[in-house]
């Protein structure tokens, strides 16, 4: 529920660090936006949504949203880009590979694996 930041205090050549709690709902909108961008969180830029995502990130429960599967026509079929977190499409393309109806293009870019197949996935 609460975020944490480190407060440092100099005391006789020693640096003491303490964890202090942050209440995100009391922060200004521009400060929340900077926190969102610095942590790489994707969300709507509404204050309540940003506060919710920052709290999830502090608890370790935030995960990036899944990307859409992409299709590009090529060579009498489709080049298919599948996000690594999309398990159902990875299973489908695996079954097509076993049936020799698809092949791995050995390409990985921006979290997507690329395959070639004659048909689109369901």
N, C-alpha and C positions, 0 to 999 in steps of 0.2 A: 504494500500500500504506500510505502514511503520510499523515496529515493535517498541515496546517500552521496555525500561528497566529503572529501578529506579536508580538514582544517589543520593547517600547520602552525605551530607556535615555536619561535626560537627561544630557547632557555639555556643560558650558559653554554654556548657552543654545541648544544644538542638540539635536534629538530624532533619535536614530539608531534605525532599525527593522531588525530582523533576522527572518528566517523561521526558526522552530523547528519541529521535527517533533513530532507528537503520536502516541502509540501508543494507539489507541482501546481496545484490549483491556485496558489497565491502568486505564481510567477507571471510576468508579462508575456504577451503573445510572441514578441520578437525573441525573447529568451527561450521560450518553448520551441520555436522554429529552429533556433541554432542547436539546441539539444537534439532535436529530431534529425537534422542534417548530419550532425557530428557522429551520431550512432548508426546512421544508414538505415533508418526506419522509414518505411513507406506507409503513409496514411493520409487521410483527409486533413486539410489544414484548419480544422475547427478545434477550439480550445479543449473541449471535453474529449474529443477523439485523440488528440495529442497526449493529454494527461493519461488516458487509459493505456495507450501504447507504451508510454514511458514507464508506467508502473509494471506492465507485462515484461518489458525489457529488464527492469531491475530484478524481477522474480525469475528471470531466465525462461519465460514461457513464450516470448515473442519469436515467431519464425516468419521468414519472408514469404509473401504470397506466391502461389504457383503461377508460372508463366503459361500462356496459351500454347498449344501445339501448333506449329507453323507448317504450311503446305506450300510448296513451289513446284510448278510443272517443270519437268525436265526429262529428256530421253524416253519418252513414251510412258512416263510414270510421274511420281512425285518425290521430291526431296522433303523429308519429314524431319522437323526439329522438335525434340521432346525434352521437356524439363526433367531434370533428374529426380525431382520429388513427385512426379506424376507416375505412380506405380502401375496404374491400370493400363496406360498407354505403353509403358515399357514391357509389360507382360504380353500385350497384343502384338507388338512388333517382334518380340521374341518368338511367339508362335508362328508368325509369318516367316521369320528367318528359318525356323525348323522345317517349314513346308517349302523352302527355297523360293518364296514369293517376295522376299525382301532381302536386302543386304546392308551391312554396316558400312558407312562411308569413312569410318575411322577419323571423324571430325568431332571436336568438342570445342564449343565457343560460348562464352557468357552463360554457363550453367545449362547448356542444351547439348544433347547428343543428336547427331544427324544420321539418318538412314535413307535408303532409297527403296520405294515400294511401288507396285503397280496400282494399288488402291489406297484410299484414305482409311484411317482408323475409325472405328465406331465410337 
